[in-house]
Amino acid sequence: MSKEVKKETAEKTSKTAKELQQEVAEKAKQVADAANKVAEAAEAESAEAEADNTEEAAEGAEGEKKSLFGKKEKKNPFKEKFEEMQDKYMRQLAEFENFRKRTDKEKAQMFDQGASNVLEKILPVIDNFERGLAAVPEEEKGSAFADGMNMIYKQLMKQIEDLGVTPIEAVGKEFDPNFHNAVMQVDSEDVEEGFVAQELQKGYMYHDTVLRHSMVAVAK
């Protein structure tokens, strides 16, 4: 059952996951292009800087005649270009990292949503199993058929438990609209007013999300 749930969930989210992967690839290409531009600019400006150094050496004798305070500092175009490309590269890299984290979170949310939809459809099957087992006559509870049905039920519950599904506690608990759905009020000597006296349909949680509220009767 776990494999079937995962398969159906994967089919629901595969198209969107492929689109997210394409966007990640495009962002990675942009980062790579920015890095290549930095390298190309560095190579070109390095050659230009060497030419400038040669020219400055030839004019060195004349430059020494000028006053130290009369010299004007020459800007290094290579350094400016490199810093500009480096800043652009770092910004692109940070943008890509944020995009990757966002897409990972979106994919996880889509998987959980798909799994919730599938698991919600399985709950009525579990309800019918429990009704069937409860209806087995006392004298037939040790029969091979009853034992087989009970084993299948336990296997089913083990599978959904491994997926993160757990039952909601109801009877004896204070009524909480976040987990319980009250459909009636009853007189009860066992629980106080405002507490759940009967559970008419079991509720379930999927991790920290309510998969189905418990249908209950509240003591009045």
C-alpha positions in Angstrom: 0.0 0.0 0.0 2.9 2.3 0.7 4.2 1.9 -2.8 0.8 2.6 -4.3 0.5 5.8 -2.3 3.9 7.0 -3.3 3.3 6.1 -7.0 0.0 8.1 -7.2 1.6 11.0 -5.3 4.5 11.1 -7.7 2.2 11.1 -10.7 0.3 14.1 -9.2 3.5 16.1 -8.8 5.8 15.0 -11.6 4.8 17.7 -14.1 5.3 20.5 -11.6 8.6 19.0 -10.3 9.9 18.9 -13.9 9.1 22.5 -14.4 10.9 23.4 -11.2 13.9 21.4 -12.2 14.0 23.3 -15.6 13.9 26.6 -13.7 16.8 25.5 -11.4 18.8 24.5 -14.5 18.2 27.9 -16.0 19.4 29.6 -12.8 22.5 27.4 -12.7 23.3 28.4 -16.3 22.9 32.1 -15.5 25.4 31.7 -12.6 27.8 29.8 -14.9 27.5 32.5 -17.6 28.3 35.2 -15.0 31.4 33.3 -13.9 32.6 32.9 -17.5 32.2 36.7 -18.0 34.3 37.3 -15.0 37.0 35.0 -16.3 36.9 36.6 -19.8 37.1 40.1 -18.4 40.0 39.1 -16.2 41.9 37.7 -19.1 41.3 40.7 -21.4 42.1 43.3 -18.8 45.2 41.4 -17.7 46.6 41.8 -21.2 45.6 45.5 -21.2 47.2 46.0 -17.8 50.5 44.5 -19.1 50.5 46.9 -22.1 49.9 49.9 -19.7 52.8 48.8 -17.5 55.1 48.7 -20.5 54.0 52.2 -21.6 54.4 53.6 -18.0 57.9 52.1 -17.8 58.9 54.0 -21.0 57.6 57.2 -19.7 59.1 56.7 -16.2 62.1 59.0 -16.7 59.8 61.9 -17.7 57.4 61.2 -14.8 60.2 61.4 -12.2 60.7 65.0 -13.1 57.1 65.9 -12.0 56.3 66.8 -8.4 55.0 64.0 -6.2 52.0 66.1 -5.4 51.3 66.9 -9.0 50.7 63.3 -9.9 47.1 62.1 -10.5 46.3 58.6 -9.4 45.3 56.5 -12.5 42.2 54.3 -12.1 42.7 50.7 -12.8 40.0 49.7 -15.3 40.7 46.0 -14.8 40.1 46.2 -11.1 36.9 48.2 -11.6 35.6 45.7 -14.2 36.6 42.8 -12.0 34.8 44.1 -9.0 31.7 44.9 -11.0 31.6 41.3 -12.5 32.4 39.8 -9.1 29.5 41.7 -7.5 27.2 40.6 -10.2 28.3 37.0 -9.9 27.8 37.0 -6.1 24.3 38.4 -6.4 23.4 35.8 -9.0 24.8 33.1 -6.8 22.8 34.3 -3.8 19.7 34.5 -6.0 20.2 31.0 -7.2 20.6 29.6 -3.6 17.4 31.3 -2.5 15.6 29.9 -5.5 16.9 26.4 -4.8 15.7 26.5 -1.2 12.3 27.9 -2.3 11.8 25.1 -4.9 12.8 22.4 -2.5 10.2 23.7 0.0 7.6 23.9 -2.8 8.3 20.3 -3.9 8.0 19.0 -0.3 4.7 20.8 0.1 3.4 19.4 -3.2 4.3 15.9 -2.1 2.6 16.3 1.2 -0.5 17.6 -0.5 -0.6 14.8 -3.0 0.0 12.2 -0.2 -2.8 13.8 1.9 -5.3 13.5 -1.0 -4.4 9.8 -1.6 -4.5 8.9 2.1 -7.8 10.6 2.6 -9.3 8.2 0.0 -7.9 5.2 2.0 -9.6 6.2 5.3 -13.1 4.8 4.3 -11.4 1.5 3.6 -10.0 1.4 7.1 -13.5 2.4 8.5 -15.0 -0.6 6.7 -12.3 -2.9 8.0 -13.0 -1.8 11.5 -16.8 -2.2 11.1 -16.3 -5.7 9.6 -14.1 -6.8 12.4 -16.4 -5.4 15.0 -19.3 -7.3 13.4 -17.6 -10.8 13.6 -19.6 -13.0 16.1 -17.8 -13.8 19.3 -17.7 -17.6 18.5 -16.1 -16.9 15.1 -13.4 -14.5 16.2 -10.8 -17.3 16.3 -11.6 -18.6 12.9 -9.1 -18.5 10.0 -11.1 -16.0 8.1 -11.3 -13.6 11.1 -7.6 -14.0 11.8 -6.8 -13.3 8.1 -8.9 -10.1 8.0 -7.3 -8.9 11.3 -3.8 -9.5 9.9 -4.6 -7.5 6.7 -6.1 -4.7 8.8 -2.9 -4.6 11.0 -0.7 -4.5 7.9 -2.7 -1.7 6.4 -2.5 0.3 9.6 1.3 -0.3 9.8 1.7 1.0 6.3 -0.1 4.3 6.8 1.6 4.7 10.2 4.9 4.5 8.4 3.7 7.3 6.1 3.1 9.6 9.1 -0.6 8.9 9.7 -1.8 8.7 13.3 -5.3 8.5 14.9 -6.7 11.5 16.8 -7.5 10.8 20.5 -11.1 11.7 21.2 -13.0 9.9 23.9 -12.4 11.4 27.3 -10.6 14.5 25.8 -11.9 18.0 26.1 -13.7 19.0 22.9 -11.4 20.8 20.5 -12.8 22.1 17.2 -9.3 21.9 15.7 -9.5 18.1 15.9 -13.1 17.2 16.7 -16.3 17.6 14.7 -19.3 17.6 17.2 -22.5 16.2 15.6 -24.5 15.7 18.8 -24.7 16.1 22.6 -25.4 13.3 24.9 -25.9 12.8 28.7 -22.9 11.0 30.2 -21.9 9.9 33.6 -18.4 9.0 32.6 -17.1 12.4 31.3 -17.6 16.0 32.3 -19.6 18.5 30.3 -17.8 19.7 27.2 -15.7 16.5 26.9 -16.0 13.9 24.2 -18.3 11.1 25.3 -18.5 9.0 22.1 -16.4 8.7 19.0 -18.7 8.1 16.0 -15.9 8.2 13.3 -12.2 8.1 14.0 -10.1 11.1 12.9 -6.5 11.0 11.7 -3.5 13.3 11.5 -0.9 13.4 8.7 2.2 14.6 10.4 1.1 17.9 11.9 -2.0 18.4 9.7 -5.5 17.1 10.3 -6.3 14.5 7.6 -9.9 14.0 8.9 -11.6 15.4 12.0 -13.0 13.0 14.5 -16.8 12.8 14.4 -17.9 12.9 18.1 -20.7 13.3 20.6 -20.0 15.7 23.4 -21.3 15.4 26.9 -23.8 18.0 28.0 
